[in-house]
Amino acid sequence: MLDTSAAAPPLDEAADRRRRIMAIVGSSSGNLVEWYDFYCYAFFALYFAPVFFPEGDDTGQLLKSAAVFAVGFFMRPIGGWLFGRIADRLGRKTSLMISVLMMCGGSLAIALLPTYATVGHLAPVLLVIARMVQGLSVGGEYGTSATYMSEVATKGQRGFFASFQYVTLIGGQLLASLVLVVLQSVLTAEQLTAWGWRIPFVIGALAAVVALFLRRSLSETMSAENKDSKEAGTLSGLLKHWRAFAVVLAYTAGGSLSFYTLTTYMPKYLFNTAHIDKVTASQITTVALFAYMAIQPFFGWLSDRIGRKTNMLLFSGLGMVMIVPLMTAIGTTTDPVLSFGLIMTGLVVISFYTGISGIVKAELFPTQVRALGVGLSYAVANSLFGGTAEAVALWLKHVGAETSFFWYVAVMLAISFIASLVMPNPKRHGYLDGDGTVEEALGRKTSPVLA
């Protein structure tokens, strides 16, 4: 008889691994719902923009809806601070439960909103309020879920397991895009504009209830000792790690801007600039998002082999060189297959960052301020650069300077490259697997690239 005892892990080790995997699944499910709800707005703006902003041409209406989209982003820093504090003082699970419940409320509110024809200027005001609630929720979701997944993953596989945060983040986008494609196939454009755009928000609100139930079973990763620390979840405690905060802020700016340029803005870019019809543009984006989602675990796994620092240098270095010619090429072709190939080229490059987006931040902050550090730095950069990507791009197109947007993205990626050079190697200096000397490494005046 074959003896498998040597090959099989001990029972308690196998049980611990299953527990960790289930924790990743439970956290990921809620993360998917959060981002689905948030991105429904971006994908269905093509249809409900005329309902809330009836005056103006297509670009003008999309610009106004993009401005409201940006308002949701400006709530993220508040959410990052509030939920980061909750996660660091009361526990990751509590924060995750509250954030998904708040997203449920925001989505349901949008689904039930009256239109401009019914209540006039009050309609866009109510839309802004609902987006503020969603922005507050998702601002807290990112930092807490990134922290939770990083802490629950096993050493040597943190990049791989933490990559599932972006799998579900992109999955939320993909699900929103799929719902759009399905509704486009069964409803007319007139029906979608009149009432069909409400359907995805109802679905999101119901899914959030399911996610809330799944998150009840999550195990807490925050110890009582760390919760009771005087610095837990405080800005004063975070300020002690200001160098790490600044580095994360810098590379997140380029990462967020390039991510939203190649994902949420892309359907509008294909429609407005490449003059591809709305349905085809949505289909191209949906297929690209699916492929993009599927490759995230590979880049997380790769970072476990070559190091997070190398991933970040490849992302920012290649990105700043390619973005201008890539966006120019996408805007000048009407071939759906070529458009897909060009978009995927960009998405592969930024996957060096998105595949490790959570873990590369979590490793730079100690436990007692980790959720706050990850959430607030991400939310600030994401709000200023990711959330405004569509509005800036559409405004520059509106004034006849569209190519300036491409150079703007390139400059931000150059800043990310500098931050990646300065960033300490998490394997040696990180707080999860290194010696926890991040600030010392950042304070050194020699060999920052090799640190």
N, C-alpha and C positions, 0 to 999 in steps of 0.2 A: 504494500500500500504506500502511496506517495505521501511523504511527510511534508505538510504545508505549514507546520507551526513556525518554522524559522522565517518564512516569507510573510506570514500574516502578522499584522501589528497587534499588540496586546489589546484586549477587549476594551480597556478604559481609553486607550489611545484612539481606537477606531470609533468609539462612542463620542469622544471629544471632537473628532474630525466631523462626524455627522452633525453634531450640535452646531459647530461653526458654519458648516455649509447651510444648514437650515436657517441660521441667523442671517447669513448673507441673502438667502432667498426671501426671507420675511422682510428684511430691510429694503431689498431691491424692488419688491412688489409695490410697496408704498411709494418708492422713488419714481417708478414708472408712472403711476397714477398722477403724482404731483406734476411731472413734466408734461404728461399728456394734456392735463387740464390747462397748464400754462401756455402750451404751444397751439392749442386749438384756436386761440385768438389770432395768432400769426397766420395760420393756414386758411382760416375762414374769413380773413379781413377782405379778401377779394369780393366777397358776397355781402357782408354786412356793413362795409364802409359806406355805401350809398344810403343805407337805412338810417345811420346815425349822422352822416355828414353828406346831405343831399346836394349841396352846392359844389360846383367845380368839375374839372375833368378827371380822368382816371388817376393820373399822377397826383393831383391835388387831394383827392379823396384818400388815396393810399398814404399820402404824407401825413394827413391828419390822424388816420388810424395808427400809423407807425409812431406818432407822437404819444398817443395814449399807451401803446405798447411800451414805450420808453418810460412812461410814468410808473408802470409796474416794476420796472428795474430800479427806479430811484427809491422805491420802498425797501429794496433788498438790503442795503446797509443797516437799516433799522431792524429788519428781520434777522440779519446776521448777528447783530449785537444782542438782540433780545433772546433769540433761541440759543445762541452760543452761550449766553449767561445761564440760561435754564439748563442746558446740557451739561455744563461744567459744574453747576451747583446742585441740581436736582437729579441729574442722570440723563444719559443719551436717550433712553426709552421714552421718558416723559416728554422730552422735546420732540421726538419723532411722532408721538401720538397727537400732540397739539397741532403740529404743522399740517398734518394730513387732514385733520378735522377742519381747520381754517380754510384749506384749499377747497374742500367740499362746499363750504358755505359760499365762497367766491364764485365758483362755477355755477352753482344753482342760481345765484343772483343774476349772472349774465344771461342764463337761459330764460329768465322770467322778465328781463328788462323791457319797458315800453320803448317804442321807437320815436324818432324825431317827429313823424307824422302825428303821433298821439299826444306827446307832451312837449314838443318843441325842444328848446335848448336844454331842458332838464335831462333829456335822454343821454347826450354825451357826458353830462356831469355825473350821472349815475353809473355810466360805463367806466369813468375814471375811478370812482370810488370802489367798484367791484375789482378793477385791476389793481388797485392799491392793496386790497385784502389779499389777492393772489400773490402779489409781489412780496408782501410781508411774509407770507407762508413759505414761498419757494426760497426766499432769502435765508430763512432758517433751516430749510430742508437740506440744502447743499452741504453746509458745514457740518451738521450733525451726522448726516448719512455718510459723508466722506470719512469723518472721524470714527464712526462706529465700524464701518467695513474695514478700515485700516487696523483697528484694534482687535477685531475678532479674527482676522486672518492669521495664518501660521507663518512663522519666520521662514524666509526663503521663497515664499509664495505670495507675499503681500501684494506685489504688483499685479499678479494674475487675478487674485480674488478682488482686489480693490477696483480693477478695471470694469467690474460688473456695475459699478455706479454709473459709468458712462454708457454701458450697454443698455441699462434701463432708462437713462436720460435720453439717449438717442431713440430707444424703443418707444418712449413717450411721444417724441416727435414723429416717429414712423407710424405709430398707431393713429395719431391725429391726421397724418397724411393719408393713411389707408381709409379712414372714415370719410375723408374728403373725396377720395377717388370713388368709393362705393356710392356715396350720396350723389356725386356727379353722374353716375351711371344710371341711377334710378329716378332722379329728380331733374326737372328742367332748371335752367339758369334762373328763370323767373321765380320758381318755387323755392330755390335755395336762397334767393335774395329776400323773398317775402317771409318765409318761416323756417326753411330747412336748416339754416345756420344755427338754430337753437338746439337741434338734436344732439350734436357732439357734446355740448355743455351739460345736458341732462345725463348723458352716458358717463361723463366725467364725475359728476356729483355722486352717482350711484356706485361707481367703481371706487371712489374714495371711502365710502362706507365699508366696502369689502376690505380695502387696505387697512383701515383702522382696526378691523377685527383680527387680521393677520398679525399686525404689529403688537397685539396684546401678548403674544407668546415669546417675544424677544427677550433674550437674557441681557442683563445690565453689565456693561464693561467698565463702568466707573466705580472705583472703590470708595468706601465710606471715608477713608482717610483723605483721599483727594477731594472729595466733596466738601469736607470740613475745613480744607485749607483756606486761610484768609485771602489768598490770591485767586482762588477758584472763580473763574468767570468774570474777573474784574479787569477794567481797562488799565489800572495801575500795574497789575500783574503782567498784562500783555505788553505794556510799554518797556518792560525789562528786556523784551525780545524784539525791539523795534527794527533791528537790522534784518532779521528773518522776515518780519512783516513787510518791510520795504522790498525785499527781493521777490517775495510771493506776489506782491502788488504789481511789480514791474512785469514779470513774465505772464501773469494772468491777464494783463491788459492786452498784450498781443495775442494770447491764446483765445480769449473771449471774442475779440474783434474778428479774427480770422474765422473762428467757428461760426459765428452768426452770419458772417458774409457768405460763407459757403453752404449754409443750411437754411435758416429762416428767410434770409433776403433773396436766396437764389430763385424761387418761383417768380417773384416780382421782377427780378433782373432778366430772366428768360422771357417773360411776357412783355416787359416795357422796353428792353433794349435789343434783345435778339429777335423780338417779334414772333415768338413761338406762342401758339394759342394756350389759353389757361389750362385746358385739360391735359394737353401734352406736357406742359411745364410741370404740372402736378405729378404726372406719371414718372417723368425723368427724376424728379426730386425724391419720389417715394422709393424707386429702385436703388438710387444712390444711397439713401439713408439706410436701407436694409443691408446693403453691402458694407457700409461704414460701420454699422452696429456689429456686424458679424466679425470684423477684424479687430475690434478693441481688445479682446482677451489675448490675442497674439502679441500686441504691443505692450500689454501689462506683463505678460510672460517674458518678453524680450528684455524689459527693464530689470527683471530679476536676474538676468544673465549678464547684461552689459552695463547695468547701473542706471539709476534715474537721471543722473547728470548728463550722461551720453545721450539719452533719449531727448532731453531738453535742448541740447546743443544741435542735434539733428533737426528737430522741429523748427526752431527759430532760425537757424542758419539757412536751411533749404527754403523755408517759408519766405524770408525777406527777399531772396533772389528770384523766386518764381512767381510771386503773387501778381505783379503788374502784367507780365506777358500772358499769364494764365487767364486773368479776368478779361483782358483784351480779346483773347481768342474765344472765350465763351460768349462774349457779346457780339461777335461777328459771324457766328455760325448758326444755321437753322437746322442742321442735321441732328436729330435726337440722339443718335448713337455717338456721334462725335462729342456732343454736349455732355453726355453721360461720362464718357471717357475723360474729358477735361476736368469735370467736377470731381471725379474719383481720384484723379491725380492730386488735386489739392487736399482732398479728405484723407488720403493715405499719409501725406506729409504731416498734417496736423494731428494725426492719430498717435504720433510719437509723444504728443502732449496729452491729448484727451484720454488715452489709454491709462495714464498714470496721474491724471489731474488731481484726484483726491489724495492719494498716498504721498505724492511729492510735496504737498503742503503739510500734511499731517506729521510727517517725519521731522519737520523743522520747529515744532512747538511741543513743550512738555504737556503732560496729561491735564494739569489743572487749568490750562488756558488753551488747550488744543482746539476744542470746538469753536471757541470764540475767535482764535487766531485764524483758523481755516475759513470759517464762515464770514467774518468781517472783511478780511483781505480780499477774498473772492468776490464778495458782494459789492464792495467799493469799486474794484476794477471792472467788474461785470456791468455795473450800472453806468459808469462813465463811458465805457468803450463798447461793450457788447450790446447793451440795451439801446444805445443811440446809433448803432450801425445802420439800421434801415433808414432812420430819419435823416442821418447825414448823407447817405448814399442817394436817397431820393431828392433831397434838397439840392445837392450838387448837380444832379441830372436836371432838375427843374431850372437851374440858373445856367445850364449849358457847360458845366465843368465836371462832367462825370468821371473822367480819367483821374482827376485830383483825388478821388476817393481811393483808387488803387494805390497811389503813392502814400496816402495817409496810412493804409494798412501796412505797407512795406516799412514805413518808419517805426510803427509800433512793434513790428516783429523784430526790427533791429534793436530796439530797447529790450525786448525779451531775450535776445541773443546775449546782450551785455549782462543781463541779470543771470542768465544760465551759466555764463563764465564765472561770475562771482559766487554763485550758489555752492555751498559746501557739499561734499559727497556724503549723502545720507547713510551709506553703509558704514562710514567711519565716524561721522559726527552727528548722525541723526538721533532722535529721542526714542525711536521704536527699536532699532537694531544696533545703532552705533553707541558712542560713549557719551552722547548728550552735550557735546561741546560746540554746538552750532554757533553761538554768539562769539566764542573764542576764535573759531575758524573764520568767521566773517570779519572779525576785528584784526586779523593778521594783515600785515602790510606787504608780505611777500608770498609768491606762489599761490594766488587765489585760485588759479585754474586747476592746479593739481591738488588743492586741499581736499 
